[in-house]
Structure formats: structure tokens, C-alpha cells
Amino acid sequence: MNRRGVFRAFIFLFCTLIFLTSCFFDEFEYQGDYPELFSSALGSILGTIGYEPHGLGFIPPTIEILEVDDFGRVLFAYSEDSTGDTTGFSRLILQKTEGEYAYFYPHYNFITNRYSSRSFTLEEINALKEANRWNQEMSDNSEFAKVRITRQKEAGPIPDKQLRGVYNDIFTDRQLTRSNNMRYWTIHLRDDNFGRSVYFSEGRSNGRYIFTVLFFHADPIIDSEIGILELSNRFNYQTELRLFMEANGWNTPSR
């Protein structure tokens, strides 16, 4: 084979590799028994994508039911990160499923650490249960967040081109370097009833990871003053995220 033939073969194999890689990442579907738990975890924990990238493929998440209370709430373990460095190991409580939706208390329905799926203390688990009214009468749906039950991470309402532009602007303005890892572009969390949405991004500055939350209004625009949050802790941000979303008018009628 001459040089031109070798070059063409190389280009063909390279393009095939890129195509297959794209298919693996874009078409992953959870095949397990708990799509409602899978969906509630993806709508609760920042940065989750539903799997762990591995070579040209993926490793499905670990989901384990740990306990069910007298009213049907489910305490479960979730992890899509074998090292704990990315999204950590989590315990979550699902309140209920109804139709095609999973319901949970917003913000305080989970706890996360980066060390081990077995390293949560009894005090931490009991506090999680108390915050989620474990073994008490079920609350009205108005108190819950909800996500559509799915077997695949949903991209969210903001077009990819706009997300890339916002991502580049933010990290350029803050003199940050984009992570080379595919999972660290801009990852959708969930939407409210009025067209607003929350996303998560990551970059690095002087070797330090910077974790950023973006709040899009229905326009869709970001308020440059209060619509960008730099997390102080990657694994313990529940109150910080709640205050940020409330400051931006989450789930309230547009002014």
C-alpha cells in the first residue's frame, strides 16, 4: 500500500473511532431495574451523567436499594464514579413515583462523599431521613421537585452551541482552563415549571479545580451578577445551591 493509501486508511480508522466513541457516549441507556432512582439521582446531584466513561464505552452506575419506609419512600445508594473524585458516592431518598415522574424533596434529598460508598455515619443517615420525613405521612406534591423518569441523561433546553459559548466566556473571563475530560463540559441538572434551568461546569486554574453552577432564565439568558455560582465544596453544596436558585427566582412566576 502506498503512502496515500496508508493515509486514507488512517483517516478512515480515526473517523470510525470518533464515530464509535460518540455513539457510546450519546446513546447510553440505563438497563437496570430502577429507572426512577436513576432519574432522581441525575436530577439531584450536580455533574451526574448516568455512567462512568471507560475507554470507548461506559460503566453503568451502581444503584442499590437500602431501605423502604412504611409509606414507600426509598433510601438508596448511587454512584457512577469508581474513584469518588468526580461525583462521589451518594445516599438519596426518593419520596414516590407517580405516572411518568419521580418526586423528591429538593436540595436535601441526598448526601455525598468522595471516599467510599460505606463511609456514611449513622448520624448522617439519620439526618438525611429526618430532612426527608422518613416514616411520616407523605407531603403534598407542591413540596417536591420532580423529574421525568428516563433511562438516559436528558440534555436540557439550552442548545449546545449556546452552552459552549457561555462555557468559553465564563472560563476565559476567569482565566480558567477547560478540563479535557468529556464529562466536564456543561451538564444539565433540572428545569423548573417556568422554563428556567440549572447546569454544572468545571474548569481548572493553577492546578485547582473550579466547580461552577449556571442559572438560565427562560429567555434563555444568565444574569451576570447572580446567575453564576462558584461552589466552595464539590461534595457538600446543598444549602449553597438552594440559596443560589432561590435568589434567581427558581420555580416562581416570572416578574
Sine and cosine of phi, psi and omega as CSV:
sin_phi,cos_phi,sin_psi,cos_psi,sin_omega,cos_omega
0.00,0.00,0.76,-0.65,0.00,-1.00
-0.97,0.25,0.05,-1.00,-0.08,-1.00
-0.89,0.46,-0.64,0.77,0.00,-1.00
-0.89,0.45,-0.65,0.76,0.03,-1.00
-0.91,0.42,-0.65,0.76,0.04,-1.00
-0.89,0.46,-0.68,0.74,-0.01,-1.00
-0.89,0.45,-0.70,0.72,0.00,-1.00
-0.89,0.45,-0.64,0.77,0.03,-1.00
-0.90,0.45,-0.64,0.77,0.02,-1.00
-0.90,0.43,-0.70,0.71,0.00,-1.00
-0.89,0.46,-0.67,0.74,0.01,-1.00
-0.88,0.48,-0.72,0.69,-0.01,-1.00
-0.91,0.42,-0.62,0.78,0.01,-1.00
-0.90,0.44,-0.71,0.70,0.00,-1.00
-0.91,0.42,-0.63,0.78,0.04,-1.00
-0.89,0.46,-0.67,0.74,0.02,-1.00
-0.87,0.49,-0.72,0.70,0.02,-1.00
-0.89,0.46,-0.67,0.75,-0.01,-1.00
-0.89,0.46,-0.73,0.69,-0.02,-1.00
-0.91,0.42,-0.66,0.75,0.03,-1.00
-0.87,0.50,-0.71,0.70,0.01,-1.00
-0.87,0.50,-0.67,0.74,-0.01,-1.00
-0.89,0.45,-0.68,0.74,0.00,-1.00
-0.86,0.51,-0.73,0.68,-0.10,-0.99
-0.96,0.27,-0.59,0.80,-0.10,-0.99
-0.99,0.12,-0.39,0.92,-0.15,-0.99
-0.93,-0.38,0.21,0.98,0.03,-1.00
-0.87,0.49,0.73,-0.69,0.11,-0.99
-0.76,-0.65,0.73,-0.68,0.05,-1.00
-0.92,0.39,0.80,-0.61,-0.06,-1.00
-0.95,-0.32,0.13,0.99,-0.07,-1.00
-0.98,0.19,-0.13,-0.99,-0.10,-1.00
-1.00,0.01,-0.06,1.00,-0.16,-0.99
-0.79,-0.62,0.88,0.47,-0.01,-1.00
-0.89,0.46,-0.48,0.88,0.04,-1.00
-0.93,0.37,-0.60,0.80,0.06,-1.00
-0.95,0.30,-0.68,0.73,0.08,-1.00
-0.81,0.59,-0.75,0.66,-0.06,-1.00
-0.92,0.39,-0.66,0.75,-0.01,-1.00
-0.93,0.37,-0.56,0.83,0.06,-1.00
-0.91,0.41,-0.68,0.73,0.00,-1.00
-0.91,0.42,-0.50,0.87,0.00,-1.00
-1.00,0.01,0.04,1.00,-0.06,-1.00
-0.90,-0.45,-0.65,0.76,-0.17,-0.99
-0.98,-0.19,0.84,-0.54,-0.02,-1.00
-0.88,0.47,0.70,-0.71,0.10,-0.99
1.00,0.03,-0.05,1.00,-0.01,-1.00
-0.96,0.28,0.61,-0.79,0.03,-1.00
-0.82,-0.58,-0.11,0.99,0.09,-1.00
0.99,-0.15,-0.02,1.00,0.00,-1.00
-0.26,-0.96,0.16,-0.99,0.11,-0.99
-0.94,-0.35,0.85,-0.53,0.05,-1.00
-0.87,0.49,0.65,-0.76,-0.02,-1.00
-0.49,-0.87,0.97,-0.25,-0.04,-1.00
0.86,0.51,-0.82,-0.57,0.04,-1.00
-1.00,-0.03,0.06,1.00,-0.07,-1.00
-0.78,-0.63,-0.63,-0.78,-0.09,-1.00
-0.41,-0.91,0.34,-0.94,0.13,-0.99
-0.92,-0.40,0.85,-0.53,0.00,-1.00
-0.88,0.48,0.39,-0.92,0.01,-1.00
-0.94,0.35,0.37,-0.93,0.13,-0.99
-1.00,-0.07,0.87,-0.50,0.03,-1.00
-0.78,-0.63,0.81,-0.58,-0.04,-1.00
-0.67,-0.74,0.83,-0.55,0.10,-0.99
-0.96,0.28,0.80,-0.60,-0.04,-1.00
-0.97,-0.24,-0.54,0.84,-0.08,-1.00
-0.26,-0.97,0.51,-0.86,0.09,-1.00
-0.77,-0.64,0.74,-0.67,-0.03,-1.00
-1.00,0.03,-0.03,-1.00,-0.11,-0.99
-0.93,0.37,-0.22,0.98,-0.04,-1.00
-0.93,-0.37,0.15,0.99,0.08,-1.00
1.00,-0.07,0.00,1.00,0.09,-1.00
-0.90,0.44,0.51,-0.86,-0.05,-1.00
-0.84,-0.54,0.83,-0.55,0.17,-0.99
-1.00,-0.09,0.82,-0.57,-0.06,-1.00
-0.61,-0.79,0.36,-0.93,0.06,-1.00
-0.99,-0.15,0.62,-0.79,0.04,-1.00
-0.64,-0.77,0.71,-0.71,0.15,-0.99
-0.40,-0.91,0.65,-0.76,0.12,-0.99
-0.82,-0.58,0.38,0.92,-0.20,-0.98
-0.63,-0.77,0.98,-0.21,-0.10,-1.00
-0.93,0.37,-0.42,0.91,-0.01,-1.00
-1.00,-0.05,-0.39,0.92,-0.07,-1.00
1.00,0.07,-0.13,0.99,-0.09,-1.00
-0.97,0.23,-0.38,0.93,-0.13,-0.99
-1.00,-0.09,-0.93,0.37,0.03,-1.00
-0.90,-0.44,-0.07,1.00,0.10,-0.99
0.97,0.24,-0.22,-0.98,0.04,-1.00
-0.92,-0.39,0.71,-0.70,-0.15,-0.99
-0.77,-0.63,0.44,-0.90,0.24,-0.97
-0.88,-0.48,0.74,-0.67,-0.03,-1.00
-0.74,-0.68,0.35,-0.94,0.11,-0.99
-0.82,-0.57,0.85,-0.53,0.12,-0.99
-1.00,-0.09,0.77,-0.63,0.00,-1.00
-0.96,0.27,-0.77,0.64,-0.03,-1.00
-0.14,-0.99,0.20,-0.98,0.21,-0.98
-0.89,-0.46,0.53,-0.85,0.00,-1.00
-0.49,-0.87,0.91,-0.42,-0.07,-1.00
0.90,0.44,-0.80,-0.61,-0.03,-1.00
-0.99,-0.16,0.29,0.96,-0.06,-1.00
-0.85,-0.52,0.51,-0.86,0.14,-0.99
-0.95,-0.32,0.68,-0.74,-0.09,-1.00
-0.88,-0.47,0.63,-0.78,0.03,-1.00
-0.41,-0.91,0.38,-0.93,0.11,-0.99
-0.94,0.35,0.74,-0.68,-0.02,-1.00
-0.94,0.33,0.56,-0.83,0.16,-0.99
0.97,0.25,-0.75,0.66,-0.13,-0.99
-0.96,-0.28,0.42,0.91,0.02,-1.00
-1.00,-0.03,0.10,0.99,-0.01,-1.00
-0.50,-0.87,0.38,-0.93,0.20,-0.98
-0.73,-0.68,0.50,-0.87,-0.09,-1.00
-0.65,-0.76,0.60,-0.80,0.23,-0.97
-0.67,-0.74,0.20,-0.98,-0.06,-1.00
-0.97,-0.25,0.11,0.99,-0.19,-0.98
-0.99,-0.17,-0.79,0.61,-0.09,-1.00
-0.29,-0.96,0.52,-0.85,0.05,-1.00
-0.94,0.35,-0.21,0.98,-0.04,-1.00
-0.93,-0.36,0.18,0.98,-0.13,-0.99
-0.99,-0.14,0.18,0.98,0.07,-1.00
-0.97,0.23,0.66,-0.75,0.01,-1.00
-0.99,0.10,0.31,-0.95,0.06,-1.00
-0.87,0.49,-0.60,0.80,0.02,-1.00
-0.89,0.45,-0.65,0.76,0.02,-1.00
-0.91,0.41,-0.68,0.73,0.00,-1.00
-0.91,0.41,-0.68,0.74,0.01,-1.00
-0.91,0.42,-0.61,0.79,0.05,-1.00
-0.91,0.41,-0.63,0.78,0.06,-1.00
-0.89,0.46,-0.70,0.71,0.02,-1.00
-0.89,0.46,-0.69,0.73,-0.02,-1.00
-0.89,0.45,-0.66,0.75,0.00,-1.00
-0.91,0.41,-0.36,0.93,-0.05,-1.00
-0.93,-0.36,0.32,0.95,0.11,-0.99
0.83,0.56,0.69,0.72,-0.03,-1.00
-0.85,0.53,0.77,-0.64,0.01,-1.00
0.89,0.45,0.41,0.91,0.13,-0.99
-0.91,-0.40,0.25,-0.97,0.03,-1.00
-0.83,0.56,0.60,-0.80,-0.07,-1.00
-0.93,0.37,0.66,-0.75,0.03,-1.00
-0.97,0.23,0.22,-0.98,0.12,-0.99
-0.93,0.37,0.49,-0.87,-0.03,-1.00
-0.86,0.52,-0.40,0.92,-0.03,-1.00
-0.90,0.44,-0.34,0.94,0.01,-1.00
-1.00,0.08,-0.19,0.98,-0.13,-0.99
-0.99,-0.16,0.44,-0.90,0.33,-0.94
-1.00,0.03,0.41,-0.91,0.04,-1.00
-0.65,-0.76,0.51,-0.86,0.10,-1.00
-0.71,-0.70,0.50,-0.87,0.06,-1.00
-0.94,0.34,0.70,-0.72,0.01,-1.00
-0.96,0.29,0.82,-0.57,-0.07,-1.00
-0.58,-0.82,0.23,-0.97,0.08,-1.00
-0.93,-0.38,0.19,0.98,-0.04,-1.00
-0.55,-0.84,0.64,-0.77,0.04,-1.00
-0.87,0.50,0.80,-0.60,0.01,-1.00
-1.00,0.05,0.65,-0.76,-0.12,-0.99
-0.95,0.32,-0.47,0.89,-0.06,-1.00
1.00,-0.09,0.15,-0.99,-0.17,-0.99
-0.99,0.12,-0.23,0.97,-0.08,-1.00
-1.00,0.06,0.79,-0.61,0.00,-1.00
-0.86,0.52,0.56,-0.83,-0.03,-1.00
-0.83,0.56,-0.65,0.76,-0.04,-1.00
-0.88,0.48,-0.66,0.75,0.02,-1.00
-0.93,0.36,-0.64,0.77,0.04,-1.00
-0.87,0.49,-0.68,0.73,0.00,-1.00
-0.90,0.44,-0.64,0.77,0.02,-1.00
-0.90,0.43,-0.71,0.70,0.02,-1.00
-0.89,0.45,-0.70,0.71,0.00,-1.00
-0.85,0.53,-0.75,0.66,-0.01,-1.00
-0.90,0.44,-0.67,0.75,0.01,-1.00
-0.88,0.48,-0.72,0.70,-0.05,-1.00
-0.90,0.44,-0.76,0.65,-0.08,-1.00
-0.97,0.24,-0.41,0.91,0.12,-0.99
-0.95,0.32,-0.72,0.70,-0.01,-1.00
-0.87,0.49,-0.56,0.83,-0.06,-1.00
-0.99,-0.13,0.17,0.99,0.03,-1.00
0.81,0.59,0.71,0.70,0.03,-1.00
-0.97,-0.25,0.35,-0.94,0.04,-1.00
-0.95,-0.33,0.76,-0.65,0.03,-1.00
-0.91,0.42,0.60,-0.80,0.14,-0.99
-0.94,0.34,0.57,-0.82,0.05,-1.00
-0.99,0.14,-0.18,0.98,-0.02,-1.00
-0.96,0.29,0.74,-0.68,-0.07,-1.00
-0.86,0.51,-0.52,0.86,-0.10,-1.00
-0.97,0.24,-0.11,0.99,-0.05,-1.00
-0.97,-0.25,0.64,0.77,0.22,-0.97
-0.99,0.11,-0.88,-0.47,0.00,-1.00
-0.81,-0.58,0.88,-0.47,-0.22,-0.98
-0.92,-0.39,0.82,-0.57,-0.03,-1.00
-0.92,0.39,0.65,-0.76,0.12,-0.99
-0.98,-0.20,-0.96,0.30,0.06,-1.00
-0.28,-0.96,0.10,-1.00,-0.05,-1.00
-0.88,-0.48,0.37,-0.93,0.11,-0.99
-0.99,-0.17,-0.11,-0.99,-0.07,-1.00
-0.98,0.18,0.00,1.00,-0.08,-1.00
-0.84,-0.55,0.34,0.94,0.10,-0.99
1.00,0.03,0.06,1.00,0.06,-1.00
-0.99,0.13,0.40,-0.92,-0.01,-1.00
-0.52,-0.85,0.43,-0.90,-0.01,-1.00
-0.86,-0.52,0.68,-0.74,0.01,-1.00
-0.76,-0.65,0.31,-0.95,0.00,-1.00
-0.83,-0.56,0.66,-0.75,0.08,-1.00
-0.69,-0.72,0.32,-0.95,0.03,-1.00
-0.65,-0.76,0.61,-0.80,0.12,-0.99
-0.55,-0.83,-0.01,-1.00,-0.01,-1.00
-0.77,-0.64,0.57,-0.82,0.06,-1.00
-0.67,-0.74,0.88,-0.47,-0.02,-1.00
0.80,0.61,0.67,0.75,0.04,-1.00
0.99,0.16,-0.01,1.00,-0.03,-1.00
-0.96,-0.28,0.72,-0.69,0.03,-1.00
-0.97,0.25,0.66,-0.75,0.05,-1.00
-0.88,-0.47,0.82,-0.57,-0.04,-1.00
-0.95,-0.32,0.82,-0.57,-0.16,-0.99
-0.80,-0.60,0.66,-0.75,0.08,-1.00
-0.93,-0.38,0.71,-0.70,-0.03,-1.00
-0.90,-0.43,0.69,-0.72,-0.01,-1.00
-0.90,-0.43,0.91,-0.42,0.02,-1.00
-0.98,-0.20,0.75,-0.66,0.15,-0.99
-0.99,0.13,0.11,-0.99,-0.12,-0.99
-0.92,0.38,-0.22,0.98,-0.12,-0.99
-0.83,0.56,-0.74,0.68,0.05,1.00
-0.99,-0.17,0.80,-0.59,0.04,-1.00
-0.71,-0.70,0.27,-0.96,0.10,-0.99
-0.91,-0.40,0.75,-0.67,0.13,-0.99
-0.96,0.30,0.91,-0.41,-0.11,-0.99
-0.90,0.43,-0.33,0.94,-0.03,-1.00
-1.00,0.02,-0.65,0.76,-0.08,-1.00
-0.82,-0.57,0.06,1.00,-0.09,-1.00
-1.00,-0.07,0.08,1.00,0.01,-1.00
-0.79,-0.62,0.83,-0.56,-0.02,-1.00
-0.86,-0.51,0.80,-0.60,0.12,-0.99
-0.99,-0.13,0.92,-0.40,-0.08,-1.00
-0.93,0.37,0.64,-0.77,0.06,-1.00
-1.00,0.08,-0.36,0.93,-0.01,-1.00
-0.57,-0.82,0.83,-0.56,-0.06,-1.00
-0.92,0.40,-0.45,0.89,-0.13,-0.99
-0.92,-0.40,-0.07,1.00,-0.01,-1.00
-0.62,-0.78,1.00,0.05,-0.15,-0.99
-0.68,-0.73,0.21,0.98,-0.16,-0.99
-0.84,0.54,-0.77,0.64,-0.03,-1.00
-0.94,0.35,-0.64,0.77,0.03,-1.00
-0.86,0.52,-0.69,0.73,0.01,-1.00
-0.94,0.35,-0.65,0.76,0.01,-1.00
-0.86,0.51,-0.74,0.67,-0.03,-1.00
-0.90,0.44,-0.61,0.80,0.03,-1.00
-0.90,0.44,-0.72,0.69,-0.02,-1.00
-0.93,0.38,-0.64,0.77,0.04,-1.00
-0.90,0.44,-0.64,0.77,0.00,-1.00
-0.89,0.45,-0.44,0.90,0.00,-1.00
-1.00,-0.08,0.09,1.00,0.10,-0.99
1.00,0.08,0.44,0.90,-0.07,-1.00
-0.80,0.60,0.77,-0.64,0.09,-1.00
0.83,0.55,0.53,0.85,0.12,-0.99
-0.87,-0.49,0.46,-0.89,0.02,-1.00
-0.84,0.55,0.57,-0.82,0.01,-1.00
-0.90,0.44,0.60,-0.80,0.00,-1.00
-0.97,0.25,0.00,0.00,0.00,0.00
